[in-house]
């Protein structure tokens, strides 16, 4: 994923005092990660690049491409 503008970055996160992480997608809060999962995510995000942060947040929210989009586009029913 190559981000060129801040608007190309759909995911953001905020860490709360209690250690939980609020994940937002395009400005809307979509989930709160707590406990051990929040600790693991915080460690992963601390050393990550911008692209890695976006991918980690997309994966944790289950909102990411699965890799079959190109194959589906070439299917007969999807051709114009």
Secondary structure, DSSP 8 states (H G I E B T S, - for coil): ----SGGG--EEEEE-TTS-EEEEETTEEEEEE-HHHHHHHHHHHHT--HHHHHHHHHHHTT-S--S-HHHHHTSGGG--
